[in-house]
């Protein structure tokens, strides 16, 4: 079967693109290497989505999944990784493989929408990689309940770091928030909540230098950026929220990308390769929010539809 559009990524941008493509009666395949929802599933609560002041992330992702898969022209395939994208007689050939058994086959499509989002940045310090999954985590929602009545450290100073520190405070005995500056980059309401939470201690103007532990995390070593003095923070877990990098490595040589790997597009989400569009956190923009990703997904689907119309004989 040749699809009208293959959408790579089932986060807010990809699923919104699928919603609009399906409603336009485009034969649509959505693939994701994990589960529908994307990075939304890494947080518990969304409070800034218009009209829904208290939105549970997982519940919203499930509602969106149901809305999209109810469309007869949309097929969603989770746990499926996209690889090489090549030109084909019908348009494009996208290599697909299962994350479960590695099996797969190429899928042909008349257009492609890339909505692969971004991956969490690592600290790149000694002990981090060795202890990932053994106390080092990048998802408080996933692992927070494992640290009930224990001490944890959160590294970061943006919205995600503060949101996850507040979430972890529900379980942990103590949460120490480490940030390299003397003030947070998060919105004021989160800053106020963190400073008012008795279980959260602040370690400002400090950077992590090593994760300590044998088999499990025992401590995080930090260094004061002004004095150079090092300090050891005993803890059972280290949660890292220091930004993200676009998940676009498989597109090298396919579309033009910025130095940081983000996909270059115009205002219609069109990339440098005609017939390939991109939306969401895999493209560069000044503000990364769910509502923006959704808007871009709608634009990308509309643009893909217009492209397909222009290709009609």
C-alpha positions, 0 to 999 in steps of 0.5 A: 500500500502507498500512503498519502502521508507517513508521519514519523512521531506520535507526540502532540505535533505528529498526532495533531498532524494525523488528526488533520490529515485523517479528516482530510481523507488522506491515507495516513500512517503514524509511527512512533518508536515508543508510545503515542504521546511523546514527551508529554508522557514524561510529565504528569500535569499540564497547566497552560493548555488553553481551556484545560487548566488542569490537564493530566498528561497521560489522560490527554494523550490517550484521548488524542490517541482515541480521537485519531485512531477513530478516523478510518484513514489513519493507522497508528503503529507504536514501537516502530522506528523510522530509518532511512528516507529515500526517493521512490517512484511514488514519492518516498520510501521510509525504512521501518523496523520494530523496536520489539524484534527488529523486523521491518520493511520499507513503506512507500508514501507520497509525502512525509511529515517528521515530528520526532521531537527531541531527546533529553540532554545528558550531563556528560559527567563521570558516573552518569551513563553507568548509573542510568537506570540505577538511580539516574533518570530523565523522567520523574513521572516514570520513576518518582514513585520508586523514591518514596521517603528517599533523598533525590537531586534534580538538576536544571532550572527551567520549567521541566526541572521545577515541575518535576521537582514539585512532583518528586516532592510528593514522594521523596523525603527531600528534593535538592534542586541544583542549578548553575545560575542564581535564579531559575529560568522557569515561569514565575508561578513555578518559581514561587511554588518551588520556593514555598515547598518545604521539602525542596532545598535549593543548591544554586550557582552549582554544576554537577561534576560526577555521579557517585555510586557502585551499582546504585546512585549514592551521591552527586558531586557538585561545584560552586561556579563562583568559588570552585568549591566542591560539595557532595550531596548524598542521595538515592536518585539524580533526575536530569532536566537540562534541555533537549536535542532534536531527534533528527540524526537519521535525516542527515543528507535528507533535509537541511538542518541547523547546527544543533540538528533541528530541521530547517523549515519555512512557515508552512513547515516545508523542509528543503526536500519537496514533499517532506515537512517537519513540525514540533520540537524537532524544528527550531523555534523560540518557544517550546510548548505543547500548544505550539507543537499542535499548531505546527502539526495542523499546519504541516498536515494542511501543507502536505495536503496542498502538496499532494493536490499539486502532484495530482495529474 
